[in-house]
C-alpha cells in the first residue's frame, strides 16, 4: 500500500512541478537575486497559479489546466 501511494504522489508532484515551471518559465535560474526576493517570486507565482485555477474553475471549464499558459499570458 505504501508503494502505491508513493508512486501516485511522485507522479502527481512531478507533473505539477513540470507544469508550474513551464507556466512561469522557471526551468533555469529565477530572475531575482537573494533568498527573500526568490521566495517572494515563488510565492507570487503560486498565488497567481491558484487564482487562475480558481477563476477557470468558477467559469466551469471542463479541463481547468488546458490552455492555462495562454490564459496567464493574456492576463
PDB file of N, H, CA, C and O in Angstrom:
ATOM      1  N   UNK A   1       0.823  -1.179   0.000  1.00  0.00           N
ATOM      2  CA  UNK A   1       0.000   0.000   0.000  1.00  0.00           C
ATOM      3  C   UNK A   1       0.875   1.253   0.000  1.00  0.00           C
ATOM      4  O   UNK A   1       0.570   2.223  -0.694  1.00  0.00           O
ATOM      5  N   UNK A   2       1.951   1.236   0.769  1.00  0.00           N
ATOM      6  H   UNK A   2       2.199   0.449   1.333  1.00  0.00           H
ATOM      7  CA  UNK A   2       2.840   2.391   0.829  1.00  0.00           C
ATOM      8  C   UNK A   2       3.476   2.663  -0.525  1.00  0.00           C
ATOM      9  O   UNK A   2       3.635   3.818  -0.918  1.00  0.00           O
ATOM     10  N   UNK A   3       3.839   1.611  -1.234  1.00  0.00           N
ATOM     11  H   UNK A   3       3.710   0.672  -0.915  1.00  0.00           H
ATOM     12  CA  UNK A   3       4.460   1.758  -2.547  1.00  0.00           C
ATOM     13  C   UNK A   3       3.487   2.399  -3.539  1.00  0.00           C
ATOM     14  O   UNK A   3       3.885   3.229  -4.356  1.00  0.00           O
ATOM     15  N   UNK A   4       2.228   2.015  -3.464  1.00  0.00           N
ATOM     16  H   UNK A   4       1.905   1.340  -2.801  1.00  0.00           H
ATOM     17  CA  UNK A   4       1.215   2.585  -4.366  1.00  0.00           C
ATOM     18  C   UNK A   4       1.052   4.073  -4.105  1.00  0.00           C
ATOM     19  O   UNK A   4       1.028   4.868  -5.045  1.00  0.00           O
ATOM     20  N   UNK A   5       0.939   4.465  -2.823  1.00  0.00           N
ATOM     21  H   UNK A   5       0.959   3.820  -2.059  1.00  0.00           H
ATOM     22  CA  UNK A   5       0.796   5.875  -2.501  1.00  0.00           C
ATOM     23  C   UNK A   5       2.038   6.672  -2.898  1.00  0.00           C
ATOM     24  O   UNK A   5       1.929   7.809  -3.356  1.00  0.00           O
ATOM     25  N   UNK A   6       3.204   6.080  -2.725  1.00  0.00           N
ATOM     26  H   UNK A   6       3.292   5.156  -2.353  1.00  0.00           H
ATOM     27  CA  UNK A   6       4.434   6.760  -3.123  1.00  0.00           C
ATOM     28  C   UNK A   6       4.461   6.996  -4.631  1.00  0.00           C
ATOM     29  O   UNK A   6       4.842   8.078  -5.080  1.00  0.00           O
ATOM     30  N   UNK A   7       4.064   6.001  -5.411  1.00  0.00           N
ATOM     31  H   UNK A   7       3.755   5.123  -5.047  1.00  0.00           H
ATOM     32  CA  UNK A   7       4.042   6.148  -6.863  1.00  0.00           C
ATOM     33  C   UNK A   7       3.027   7.214  -7.302  1.00  0.00           C
ATOM     34  O   UNK A   7       3.316   8.019  -8.188  1.00  0.00           O
ATOM     35  N   UNK A   8       1.858   7.216  -6.690  1.00  0.00           N
ATOM     36  H   UNK A   8       1.624   6.561  -5.971  1.00  0.00           H
ATOM     37  CA  UNK A   8       0.848   8.220  -7.027  1.00  0.00           C
ATOM     38  C   UNK A   8       1.323   9.628  -6.685  1.00  0.00           C
ATOM     39  O   UNK A   8       1.152  10.557  -7.474  1.00  0.00           O
ATOM     40  N   UNK A   9       1.914   9.778  -5.518  1.00  0.00           N
ATOM     41  H   UNK A   9       2.052   9.023  -4.877  1.00  0.00           H
ATOM     42  CA  UNK A   9       2.394  11.089  -5.091  1.00  0.00           C
ATOM     43  C   UNK A   9       3.534  11.549  -5.990  1.00  0.00           C
ATOM     44  O   UNK A   9       3.578  12.711  -6.395  1.00  0.00           O
ATOM     45  N   UNK A  10       4.441  10.659  -6.296  1.00  0.00           N
ATOM     46  H   UNK A  10       4.406   9.715  -5.967  1.00  0.00           H
ATOM     47  CA  UNK A  10       5.582  11.013  -7.142  1.00  0.00           C
ATOM     48  C   UNK A  10       5.107  11.468  -8.523  1.00  0.00           C
ATOM     49  O   UNK A  10       5.605  12.458  -9.059  1.00  0.00           O
ATOM     50  N   UNK A  11       4.173  10.766  -9.081  1.00  0.00           N
ATOM     51  H   UNK A  11       3.768   9.961  -8.646  1.00  0.00           H
ATOM     52  CA  UNK A  11       3.660  11.108 -10.406  1.00  0.00           C
ATOM     53  C   UNK A  11       2.937  12.464 -10.373  1.00  0.00           C
ATOM     54  O   UNK A  11       3.103  13.275 -11.284  1.00  0.00           O
ATOM     55  N   UNK A  12       2.150  12.706  -9.344  1.00  0.00           N
ATOM     56  H   UNK A  12       2.016  12.048  -8.604  1.00  0.00           H
ATOM     57  CA  UNK A  12       1.405  13.959  -9.235  1.00  0.00           C
ATOM     58  C   UNK A  12       2.343  15.140  -9.017  1.00  0.00           C
ATOM     59  O   UNK A  12       2.167  16.192  -9.632  1.00  0.00           O
ATOM     60  N   UNK A  13       3.333  14.978  -8.149  1.00  0.00           N
ATOM     61  H   UNK A  13       3.475  14.124  -7.649  1.00  0.00           H
ATOM     62  CA  UNK A  13       4.266  16.064  -7.863  1.00  0.00           C
ATOM     63  C   UNK A  13       5.113  16.386  -9.083  1.00  0.00           C
ATOM     64  O   UNK A  13       5.321  17.558  -9.398  1.00  0.00           O
ATOM     65  N   UNK A  14       5.605  15.362  -9.775  1.00  0.00           N
ATOM     66  H   UNK A  14       5.436  14.411  -9.520  1.00  0.00           H
ATOM     67  CA  UNK A  14       6.429  15.616 -10.958  1.00  0.00           C
ATOM     68  C   UNK A  14       5.623  16.327 -12.040  1.00  0.00           C
ATOM     69  O   UNK A  14       6.144  17.231 -12.693  1.00  0.00           O
ATOM     70  N   UNK A  15       4.383  15.944 -12.241  1.00  0.00           N
ATOM     71  H   UNK A  15       3.960  15.210 -11.710  1.00  0.00           H
ATOM     72  CA  UNK A  15       3.540  16.622 -13.230  1.00  0.00           C
ATOM     73  C   UNK A  15       3.313  18.075 -12.841  1.00  0.00           C
ATOM     74  O   UNK A  15       3.390  18.964 -13.689  1.00  0.00           O
ATOM     75  N   UNK A  16       3.035  18.320 -11.566  1.00  0.00           N
ATOM     76  H   UNK A  16       2.973  17.598 -10.877  1.00  0.00           H
ATOM     77  CA  UNK A  16       2.806  19.681 -11.099  1.00  0.00           C
ATOM     78  C   UNK A  16       4.067  20.519 -11.268  1.00  0.00           C
ATOM     79  O   UNK A  16       4.000  21.647 -11.757  1.00  0.00           O
ATOM     80  N   UNK A  17       5.219  19.978 -10.867  1.00  0.00           N
ATOM     81  H   UNK A  17       5.274  19.062 -10.470  1.00  0.00           H
ATOM     82  CA  UNK A  17       6.462  20.740 -10.978  1.00  0.00           C
ATOM     83  C   UNK A  17       6.757  21.102 -12.429  1.00  0.00           C
ATOM     84  O   UNK A  17       7.145  22.234 -12.717  1.00  0.00           O
ATOM     85  N   UNK A  18       6.581  20.163 -13.335  1.00  0.00           N
ATOM     86  H   UNK A  18       6.266  19.243 -13.101  1.00  0.00           H
ATOM     87  CA  UNK A  18       6.822  20.431 -14.746  1.00  0.00           C
ATOM     88  C   UNK A  18       5.882  21.489 -15.295  1.00  0.00           C
ATOM     89  O   UNK A  18       6.317  22.403 -15.995  1.00  0.00           O
ATOM     90  N   UNK A  19       4.602  21.374 -14.985  1.00  0.00           N
ATOM     91  H   UNK A  19       4.249  20.632 -14.416  1.00  0.00           H
ATOM     92  CA  UNK A  19       3.617  22.360 -15.447  1.00  0.00           C
ATOM     93  C   UNK A  19       3.900  23.737 -14.863  1.00  0.00           C
ATOM     94  O   UNK A  19       3.837  24.743 -15.570  1.00  0.00           O
ATOM     95  N   UNK A  20       4.208  23.779 -13.581  1.00  0.00           N
ATOM     96  H   UNK A  20       4.259  22.962 -13.007  1.00  0.00           H
ATOM     97  CA  UNK A  20       4.461  25.043 -12.897  1.00  0.00           C
ATOM     98  C   UNK A  20       5.683  25.745 -13.475  1.00  0.00           C
ATOM     99  O   UNK A  20       5.644  26.945 -13.745  1.00  0.00           O
ATOM    100  N   UNK A  21       6.769  24.996 -13.665  1.00  0.00           N
ATOM    101  H   UNK A  21       6.800  24.021 -13.446  1.00  0.00           H
ATOM    102  CA  UNK A  21       7.985  25.587 -14.226  1.00  0.00           C
ATOM    103  C   UNK A  21       7.763  26.039 -15.658  1.00  0.00           C
ATOM    104  O   UNK A  21       8.320  27.050 -16.087  1.00  0.00           O
ATOM    105  N   UNK A  22       6.965  25.307 -16.387  1.00  0.00           N
ATOM    106  H   UNK A  22       6.513  24.486 -16.039  1.00  0.00           H
ATOM    107  CA  UNK A  22       6.674  25.688 -17.762  1.00  0.00           C
ATOM    108  C   UNK A  22       5.834  26.964 -17.816  1.00  0.00           C
ATOM    109  O   UNK A  22       6.088  27.840 -18.643  1.00  0.00           O
ATOM    110  N   UNK A  23       4.847  27.071 -16.949  1.00  0.00           N
ATOM    111  H   UNK A  23       4.640  26.360 -16.277  1.00  0.00           H
ATOM    112  CA  UNK A  23       3.977  28.245 -16.931  1.00  0.00           C
ATOM    113  C   UNK A  23       4.732  29.531 -16.615  1.00  0.00           C
ATOM    114  O   UNK A  23       4.463  30.577 -17.206  1.00  0.00           O
ATOM    115  N   UNK A  24       5.673  29.450 -15.684  1.00  0.00           N
ATOM    116  H   UNK A  24       5.891  28.601 -15.204  1.00  0.00           H
ATOM    117  CA  UNK A  24       6.361  30.646 -15.218  1.00  0.00           C
ATOM    118  C   UNK A  24       7.802  30.732 -15.702  1.00  0.00           C
ATOM    119  O   UNK A  24       8.594  31.507 -15.166  1.00  0.00           O
ATOM    120  N   UNK A  25       8.145  29.942 -16.711  1.00  0.00           N
ATOM    121  H   UNK A  25       7.502  29.313 -17.147  1.00  0.00           H
ATOM    122  CA  UNK A  25       9.495  29.956 -17.291  1.00  0.00           C
ATOM    123  C   UNK A  25      10.565  29.896 -16.212  1.00  0.00           C
ATOM    124  O   UNK A  25      11.492  30.706 -16.202  1.00  0.00           O
ATOM    125  N   UNK A  26      10.436  28.945 -15.312  1.00  0.00           N
ATOM    126  H   UNK A  26       9.683  28.287 -15.320  1.00  0.00           H
ATOM    127  CA  UNK A  26      11.367  28.815 -14.192  1.00  0.00           C
ATOM    128  C   UNK A  26      12.195  27.541 -14.298  1.00  0.00           C
ATOM    129  O   UNK A  26      12.550  26.957 -13.274  1.00  0.00           O
ATOM    130  N   UNK A  27      12.510  27.095 -15.515  1.00  0.00           N
ATOM    131  H   UNK A  27      12.221  27.569 -16.347  1.00  0.00           H
ATOM    132  CA  UNK A  27      13.336  25.890 -15.668  1.00  0.00           C
ATOM    133  C   UNK A  27      14.782  26.165 -15.287  1.00  0.00           C
ATOM    134  O   UNK A  27      15.457  25.283 -14.755  1.00  0.00           O
ATOM    135  N   UNK A  28      15.263  27.358 -15.546  1.00  0.00           N
ATOM    136  H   UNK A  28      14.714  28.074 -15.978  1.00  0.00           H
ATOM    137  CA  UNK A  28      16.630  27.737 -15.192  1.00  0.00           C
ATOM    138  C   UNK A  28      16.629  28.513 -13.892  1.00  0.00           C
ATOM    139  O   UNK A  28      15.861  28.226 -12.974  1.00  0.00           O
ATOM    140  N   UNK A  29      17.496  29.490 -13.834  1.00  0.00           N
ATOM    141  H   UNK A  29      18.120  29.723 -14.580  1.00  0.00           H
ATOM    142  CA  UNK A  29      17.538  30.315 -12.634  1.00  0.00           C
ATOM    143  C   UNK A  29      16.401  31.344 -12.670  1.00  0.00           C
ATOM    144  O   UNK A  29      15.965  31.776 -13.737  1.00  0.00           O
ATOM    145  N   UNK A  30      15.947  31.712 -11.506  1.00  0.00           N
ATOM    146  H   UNK A  30      16.301  31.361 -10.640  1.00  0.00           H
ATOM    147  CA  UNK A  30      14.855  32.683 -11.422  1.00  0.00           C
ATOM    148  C   UNK A  30      15.426  34.086 -11.620  1.00  0.00           C
ATOM    149  O   UNK A  30      16.612  34.308 -11.374  1.00  0.00           O
ATOM    150  N   UNK A  31      14.599  35.037 -12.063  1.00  0.00           N
ATOM    151  H   UNK A  31      13.636  34.857 -12.263  1.00  0.00           H
ATOM    152  CA  UNK A  31      15.116  36.373 -12.380  1.00  0.00           C
ATOM    153  C   UNK A  31      15.308  37.272 -11.161  1.00  0.00           C
ATOM    154  O   UNK A  31      15.243  38.494 -11.287  1.00  0.00           O
ATOM    155  N   UNK A  32      15.540  36.704 -10.011  1.00  0.00           N
ATOM    156  H   UNK A  32      15.593  35.711  -9.908  1.00  0.00           H
ATOM    157  CA  UNK A  32      15.719  37.508  -8.800  1.00  0.00           C
ATOM    158  C   UNK A  32      17.040  37.153  -8.149  1.00  0.00           C
ATOM    159  O   UNK A  32      17.636  36.118  -8.448  1.00  0.00           O
ATOM    160  N   UNK A  33      17.489  38.012  -7.263  1.00  0.00           N
ATOM    161  H   UNK A  33      17.005  38.853  -7.020  1.00  0.00           H
ATOM    162  CA  UNK A  33      18.711  37.757  -6.504  1.00  0.00           C
ATOM    163  C   UNK A  33      18.378  37.853  -5.028  1.00  0.00           C
ATOM    164  O   UNK A  33      17.635  38.737  -4.601  1.00  0.00           O
ATOM    165  N   UNK A  34      18.925  36.951  -4.267  1.00  0.00           N
ATOM    166  H   UNK A  34      19.529  36.233  -4.614  1.00  0.00           H
ATOM    167  CA  UNK A  34      18.693  36.957  -2.831  1.00  0.00           C
ATOM    168  C   UNK A  34      17.596  35.988  -2.442  1.00  0.00           C
ATOM    169  O   UNK A  34      16.684  35.703  -3.218  1.00  0.00           O
ATOM    170  N   UNK A  35      17.707  35.496  -1.236  1.00  0.00           N
ATOM    171  H   UNK A  35      18.448  35.728  -0.606  1.00  0.00           H
ATOM    172  CA  UNK A  35      16.760  34.488  -0.748  1.00  0.00           C
ATOM    173  C   UNK A  35      15.358  35.053  -0.580  1.00  0.00           C
ATOM    174  O   UNK A  35      14.385  34.399  -0.955  1.00  0.00           O
ATOM    175  N   UNK A  36      15.235  36.237  -0.032  1.00  0.00           N
ATOM    176  H   UNK A  36      16.025  36.769   0.272  1.00  0.00           H
ATOM    177  CA  UNK A  36      13.913  36.826   0.204  1.00  0.00           C
ATOM    178  C   UNK A  36      13.208  37.138  -1.115  1.00  0.00           C
ATOM    179  O   UNK A  36      12.012  36.880  -1.256  1.00  0.00           O
ATOM    180  N   UNK A  37      13.945  37.691  -2.078  1.00  0.00           N
ATOM    181  H   UNK A  37      14.916  37.900  -1.962  1.00  0.00           H
ATOM    182  CA  UNK A  37      13.337  38.009  -3.372  1.00  0.00           C
ATOM    183  C   UNK A  37      12.922  36.745  -4.120  1.00  0.00           C
ATOM    184  O   UNK A  37      11.880  36.726  -4.774  1.00  0.00           O
ATOM    185  N   UNK A  38      13.724  35.699  -4.029  1.00  0.00           N
ATOM    186  H   UNK A  38      14.571  35.714  -3.498  1.00  0.00           H
ATOM    187  CA  UNK A  38      13.383  34.435  -4.688  1.00  0.00           C
ATOM    188  C   UNK A  38      12.155  33.809  -4.042  1.00  0.00           C
ATOM    189  O   UNK A  38      11.286  33.283  -4.738  1.00  0.00           O
ATOM    190  N   UNK A  39      12.076  33.864  -2.715  1.00  0.00           N
ATOM    191  H   UNK A  39      12.782  34.292  -2.150  1.00  0.00           H
ATOM    192  CA  UNK A  39      10.903  33.339  -2.020  1.00  0.00           C
ATOM    193  C   UNK A  39       9.658  34.135  -2.399  1.00  0.00           C
ATOM    194  O   UNK A  39       8.583  33.563  -2.578  1.00  0.00           O
ATOM    195  N   UNK A  40       9.801  35.443  -2.521  1.00  0.00           N
ATOM    196  H   UNK A  40      10.674  35.908  -2.376  1.00  0.00           H
ATOM    197  CA  UNK A  40       8.680  36.296  -2.919  1.00  0.00           C
ATOM    198  C   UNK A  40       8.229  35.973  -4.341  1.00  0.00           C
ATOM    199  O   UNK A  40       7.030  35.951  -4.619  1.00  0.00           O
ATOM    200  N   UNK A  41       9.176  35.723  -5.242  1.00  0.00           N
ATOM    201  H   UNK A  41      10.150  35.741  -5.016  1.00  0.00           H
ATOM    202  CA  UNK A  41       8.855  35.348  -6.621  1.00  0.00           C
ATOM    203  C   UNK A  41       8.075  34.027  -6.645  1.00  0.00           C
ATOM    204  O   UNK A  41       7.056  33.914  -7.326  1.00  0.00           O
ATOM    205  N   UNK A  42       8.560  33.037  -5.901  1.00  0.00           N
ATOM    206  H   UNK A  42       9.388  33.129  -5.348  1.00  0.00           H
ATOM    207  CA  UNK A  42       7.905  31.729  -5.875  1.00  0.00           C
ATOM    208  C   UNK A  42       6.513  31.834  -5.257  1.00  0.00           C
ATOM    209  O   UNK A  42       5.566  31.241  -5.772  1.00  0.00           O
ATOM    210  N   UNK A  43       6.376  32.571  -4.174  1.00  0.00           N
ATOM    211  H   UNK A  43       7.145  33.053  -3.755  1.00  0.00           H
ATOM    212  CA  UNK A  43       5.078  32.732  -3.522  1.00  0.00           C
ATOM    213  C   UNK A  43       4.094  33.473  -4.426  1.00  0.00           C
ATOM    214  O   UNK A  43       2.915  33.125  -4.486  1.00  0.00           O
ATOM    215  N   UNK A  44       4.575  34.480  -5.117  1.00  0.00           N
ATOM    216  H   UNK A  44       5.533  34.763  -5.068  1.00  0.00           H
ATOM    217  CA  UNK A  44       3.720  35.206  -6.061  1.00  0.00           C
ATOM    218  C   UNK A  44       3.275  34.320  -7.207  1.00  0.00           C
ATOM    219  O   UNK A  44       2.126  34.396  -7.643  1.00  0.00           O
ATOM    220  N   UNK A  45       4.179  33.475  -7.700  1.00  0.00           N
ATOM    221  H   UNK A  45       5.112  33.413  -7.345  1.00  0.00           H
ATOM    222  CA  UNK A  45       3.828  32.567  -8.787  1.00  0.00           C
ATOM    223  C   UNK A  45       2.769  31.565  -8.333  1.00  0.00           C
ATOM    224  O   UNK A  45       1.834  31.269  -9.077  1.00  0.00           O
ATOM    225  N   UNK A  46       2.911  31.049  -7.128  1.00  0.00           N
ATOM    226  H   UNK A  46       3.670  31.289  -6.523  1.00  0.00           H
ATOM    227  CA  UNK A  46       1.919  30.102  -6.596  1.00  0.00           C
ATOM    228  C   UNK A  46       0.569  30.797  -6.421  1.00  0.00           C
ATOM    229  O   UNK A  46      -0.470  30.212  -6.725  1.00  0.00           O
ATOM    230  N   UNK A  47       0.578  32.033  -5.936  1.00  0.00           N
ATOM    231  H   UNK A  47       1.423  32.507  -5.689  1.00  0.00           H
ATOM    232  CA  UNK A  47      -0.668  32.780  -5.758  1.00  0.00           C
ATOM    233  C   UNK A  47      -1.371  33.006  -7.096  1.00  0.00           C
ATOM    234  O   UNK A  47      -2.578  32.791  -7.202  1.00  0.00           O
ATOM    235  N   UNK A  48      -0.634  33.432  -8.107  1.00  0.00           N
ATOM    236  H   UNK A  48       0.346  33.607  -8.021  1.00  0.00           H
ATOM    237  CA  UNK A  48      -1.218  33.666  -9.431  1.00  0.00           C
ATOM    238  C   UNK A  48      -1.757  32.360 -10.008  1.00  0.00           C
ATOM    239  O   UNK A  48      -2.832  32.340 -10.609  1.00  0.00           O
ATOM    240  N   UNK A  49      -1.014  31.275  -9.827  1.00  0.00           N
ATOM    241  H   UNK A  49      -0.142  31.291  -9.338  1.00  0.00           H
ATOM    242  CA  UNK A  49      -1.448  29.964 -10.318  1.00  0.00           C
ATOM    243  C   UNK A  49      -2.768  29.554  -9.663  1.00  0.00           C
ATOM    244  O   UNK A  49      -3.687  29.101 -10.344  1.00  0.00           O
ATOM    245  N   UNK A  50      -2.858  29.711  -8.351  1.00  0.00           N
ATOM    246  H   UNK A  50      -2.111  30.079  -7.798  1.00  0.00           H
ATOM    247  CA  UNK A  50      -4.073  29.341  -7.634  1.00  0.00           C
ATOM    248  C   UNK A  50      -5.254  30.217  -8.036  1.00  0.00           C
ATOM    249  O   UNK A  50      -6.366  29.716  -8.199  1.00  0.00           O
ATOM    250  N   UNK A  51      -5.026  31.513  -8.197  1.00  0.00           N
ATOM    251  H   UNK A  51      -4.123  31.920  -8.064  1.00  0.00           H
ATOM    252  CA  UNK A  51      -6.103  32.410  -8.622  1.00  0.00           C
ATOM    253  C   UNK A  51      -6.583  32.082 -10.033  1.00  0.00           C
ATOM    254  O   UNK A  51      -7.782  32.136 -10.309  1.00  0.00           O
ATOM    255  N   UNK A  52      -5.660  31.743 -10.918  1.00  0.00           N
ATOM    256  H   UNK A  52      -4.686  31.699 -10.694  1.00  0.00           H
ATOM    257  CA  UNK A  52      -6.045  31.371 -12.283  1.00  0.00           C
ATOM    258  C   UNK A  52      -6.874  30.088 -12.280  1.00  0.00           C
ATOM    259  O   UNK A  52      -7.876  29.991 -12.989  1.00  0.00           O
ATOM    260  N   UNK A  53      -6.457  29.109 -11.486  1.00  0.00           N
ATOM    261  H   UNK A  53      -5.643  29.188 -10.910  1.00  0.00           H
ATOM    262  CA  UNK A  53      -7.233  27.864 -11.400  1.00  0.00           C
ATOM    263  C   UNK A  53      -8.610  28.113 -10.812  1.00  0.00           C
ATOM    264  O   UNK A  53      -9.596  27.542 -11.278  1.00  0.00           O
ATOM    265  N   UNK A  54      -8.688  28.960  -9.794  1.00  0.00           N
ATOM    266  H   UNK A  54      -7.887  29.423  -9.415  1.00  0.00           H
ATOM    267  CA  UNK A  54      -9.982  29.281  -9.185  1.00  0.00           C
ATOM    268  C   UNK A  54     -10.888  29.983 -10.188  1.00  0.00           C
ATOM    269  O   UNK A  54     -12.070  29.652 -10.290  1.00  0.00           O
ATOM    270  N   UNK A  55     -10.354  30.936 -10.921  1.00  0.00           N
ATOM    271  H   UNK A  55      -9.394  31.204 -10.838  1.00  0.00           H
ATOM    272  CA  UNK A  55     -11.145  31.656 -11.924  1.00  0.00           C
ATOM    273  C   UNK A  55     -11.672  30.705 -12.993  1.00  0.00           C
ATOM    274  O   UNK A  55     -12.843  30.766 -13.366  1.00  0.00           O
ATOM    275  N   UNK A  56     -10.805  29.832 -13.479  1.00  0.00           N
ATOM    276  H   UNK A  56      -9.853  29.782 -13.176  1.00  0.00           H
ATOM    277  CA  UNK A  56     -11.216  28.905 -14.535  1.00  0.00           C
ATOM    278  C   UNK A  56     -12.206  27.869 -13.989  1.00  0.00           C
ATOM    279  O   UNK A  56     -13.095  27.423 -14.715  1.00  0.00           O
ATOM    280  N   UNK A  57     -12.060  27.489 -12.733  1.00  0.00           N
ATOM    281  H   UNK A  57     -11.338  27.851 -12.144  1.00  0.00           H
ATOM    282  CA  UNK A  57     -12.999  26.543 -12.128  1.00  0.00           C
ATOM    283  C   UNK A  57     -14.373  27.196 -11.973  1.00  0.00           C
ATOM    284  O   UNK A  57     -15.400  26.559 -12.209  1.00  0.00           O
ATOM    285  N   UNK A  58     -14.382  28.468 -11.574  1.00  0.00           N
ATOM    286  H   UNK A  58     -13.548  28.985 -11.382  1.00  0.00           H
ATOM    287  CA  UNK A  58     -15.652  29.186 -11.414  1.00  0.00           C
ATOM    288  C   UNK A  58     -16.378  29.362 -12.735  1.00  0.00           C
ATOM    289  O   UNK A  58     -17.606  29.429 -12.765  1.00  0.00           O
ATOM    290  N   UNK A  59     -15.632  29.436 -13.825  1.00  0.00           N
ATOM    291  H   UNK A  59     -14.634  29.382 -13.800  1.00  0.00           H
ATOM    292  CA  UNK A  59     -16.240  29.584 -15.149  1.00  0.00           C
ATOM    293  C   UNK A  59     -16.664  28.237 -15.739  1.00  0.00           C
ATOM    294  O   UNK A  59     -17.121  28.168 -16.880  1.00  0.00           O
ATOM    295  N   UNK A  60     -16.515  27.191 -14.970  1.00  0.00           N
ATOM    296  H   UNK A  60     -16.144  27.246 -14.043  1.00  0.00           H
ATOM    297  CA  UNK A  60     -16.953  25.845 -15.347  1.00  0.00           C
ATOM    298  C   UNK A  60     -16.246  25.304 -16.590  1.00  0.00           C
ATOM    299  O   UNK A  60     -16.866  24.669 -17.443  1.00  0.00           O
ATOM    300  N   UNK A  61     -14.951  25.562 -16.680  1.00  0.00           N
ATOM    301  H   UNK A  61     -14.447  26.078 -15.987  1.00  0.00           H
ATOM    302  CA  UNK A  61     -14.169  24.965 -17.758  1.00  0.00           C
ATOM    303  C   UNK A  61     -14.063  23.468 -17.494  1.00  0.00           C
ATOM    304  O   UNK A  61     -13.763  23.067 -16.370  1.00  0.00           O
ATOM    305  N   UNK A  62     -14.299  22.641 -18.492  1.00  0.00           N
ATOM    306  H   UNK A  62     -14.543  22.967 -19.406  1.00  0.00           H
ATOM    307  CA  UNK A  62     -14.243  21.199 -18.267  1.00  0.00           C
ATOM    308  C   UNK A  62     -12.848  20.716 -17.894  1.00  0.00           C
ATOM    309  O   UNK A  62     -12.715  19.820 -17.059  1.00  0.00           O
ATOM    310  N   UNK A  63     -11.813  21.284 -18.488  1.00  0.00           N
ATOM    311  H   UNK A  63     -11.921  22.011 -19.166  1.00  0.00           H
ATOM    312  CA  UNK A  63     -10.446  20.914 -18.160  1.00  0.00           C
ATOM    313  C   UNK A  63      -9.731  22.174 -17.694  1.00  0.00           C
ATOM    314  O   UNK A  63      -9.326  23.006 -18.506  1.00  0.00           O
ATOM    315  N   UNK A  64      -9.580  22.306 -16.393  1.00  0.00           N
ATOM    316  H   UNK A  64      -9.909  21.630 -15.734  1.00  0.00           H
ATOM    317  CA  UNK A  64      -9.084  23.539 -15.796  1.00  0.00           C
ATOM    318  C   UNK A  64      -7.669  23.877 -16.242  1.00  0.00           C
ATOM    319  O   UNK A  64      -7.345  25.056 -16.383  1.00  0.00           O
ATOM    320  N   UNK A  65      -6.813  22.875 -16.469  1.00  0.00           N
ATOM    321  H   UNK A  65      -7.076  21.918 -16.354  1.00  0.00           H
ATOM    322  CA  UNK A  65      -5.425  23.143 -16.815  1.00  0.00           C
ATOM    323  C   UNK A  65      -5.207  23.396 -18.300  1.00  0.00           C
ATOM    324  O   UNK A  65      -4.181  23.969 -18.666  1.00  0.00           O
ATOM    325  N   UNK A  66      -6.108  23.001 -19.150  1.00  0.00           N
ATOM    326  H   UNK A  66      -6.942  22.535 -18.852  1.00  0.00           H
ATOM    327  CA  UNK A  66      -5.917  23.162 -20.591  1.00  0.00           C
ATOM    328  C   UNK A  66      -5.977  24.637 -20.959  1.00  0.00           C
ATOM    329  O   UNK A  66      -6.934  25.334 -20.624  1.00  0.00           O
ATOM    330  N   UNK A  67      -4.938  25.106 -21.655  1.00  0.00           N
ATOM    331  H   UNK A  67      -4.161  24.540 -21.928  1.00  0.00           H
ATOM    332  CA  UNK A  67      -4.884  26.499 -22.072  1.00  0.00           C
ATOM    333  C   UNK A  67      -4.526  27.462 -20.958  1.00  0.00           C
ATOM    334  O   UNK A  67      -4.715  28.670 -21.096  1.00  0.00           O
ATOM    335  N   UNK A  68      -4.013  26.943 -19.862  1.00  0.00           N
ATOM    336  H   UNK A  68      -3.859  25.961 -19.750  1.00  0.00           H
ATOM    337  CA  UNK A  68      -3.706  27.812 -18.716  1.00  0.00           C
ATOM    338  C   UNK A  68      -2.545  28.755 -19.013  1.00  0.00           C
ATOM    339  O   UNK A  68      -2.552  29.900 -18.562  1.00  0.00           O
ATOM    340  N   UNK A  69      -1.547  28.292 -19.766  1.00  0.00           N
ATOM    341  H   UNK A  69      -1.542  27.362 -20.133  1.00  0.00           H
ATOM    342  CA  UNK A  69      -0.419  29.148 -20.095  1.00  0.00           C
ATOM    343  C   UNK A  69      -0.862  30.334 -20.946  1.00  0.00           C
ATOM    344  O   UNK A  69      -0.444  31.465 -20.700  1.00  0.00           O
ATOM    345  N   UNK A  70      -1.699  30.081 -21.940  1.00  0.00           N
ATOM    346  H   UNK A  70      -2.039  29.162 -22.140  1.00  0.00           H
ATOM    347  CA  UNK A  70      -2.209  31.169 -22.768  1.00  0.00           C
ATOM    348  C   UNK A  70      -3.078  32.115 -21.938  1.00  0.00           C
ATOM    349  O   UNK A  70      -3.031  33.331 -22.123  1.00  0.00           O
ATOM    350  N   UNK A  71      -3.858  31.561 -21.037  1.00  0.00           N
ATOM    351  H   UNK A  71      -3.897  30.573 -20.887  1.00  0.00           H
ATOM    352  CA  UNK A  71      -4.694  32.377 -20.155  1.00  0.00           C
ATOM    353  C   UNK A  71      -3.842  33.305 -19.292  1.00  0.00           C
ATOM    354  O   UNK A  71      -4.160  34.485 -19.145  1.00  0.00           O
ATOM    355  N   UNK A  72      -2.750  32.768 -18.719  1.00  0.00           N
ATOM    356  H   UNK A  72      -2.491  31.810 -18.838  1.00  0.00           H
ATOM    357  CA  UNK A  72      -1.877  33.584 -17.876  1.00  0.00           C
ATOM    358  C   UNK A  72      -1.133  34.633 -18.691  1.00  0.00           C
ATOM    359  O   UNK A  72      -0.916  35.749 -18.218  1.00  0.00           O
ATOM    360  N   UNK A  73      -0.745  34.285 -19.898  1.00  0.00           N
ATOM    361  H   UNK A  73      -0.922  33.379 -20.282  1.00  0.00           H
ATOM    362  CA  UNK A  73      -0.035  35.246 -20.762  1.00  0.00           C
ATOM    363  C   UNK A  73      -0.972  36.396 -21.160  1.00  0.00           C
ATOM    364  O   UNK A  73      -0.535  37.540 -21.280  1.00  0.00           O
ATOM    365  N   UNK A  74      -2.251  36.091 -21.362  1.00  0.00           N
ATOM    366  H   UNK A  74      -2.606  35.162 -21.265  1.00  0.00           H
ATOM    367  CA  UNK A  74      -3.207  37.111 -21.774  1.00  0.00           C
ATOM    368  C   UNK A  74      -3.601  38.031 -20.624  1.00  0.00           C
ATOM    369  O   UNK A  74      -3.993  39.178 -20.841  1.00  0.00           O
ATOM    370  N   UNK A  75      -3.495  37.528 -19.414  1.00  0.00           N
ATOM    371  H   UNK A  75      -3.177  36.596 -19.237  1.00  0.00           H
ATOM    372  CA  UNK A  75      -3.923  38.314 -18.241  1.00  0.00           C
ATOM    373  C   UNK A  75      -2.962  39.383 -17.846  1.00  0.00           C
ATOM    374  O   UNK A  75      -3.207  40.107 -16.881  1.00  0.00           O
TER     375      UNK A  75
END
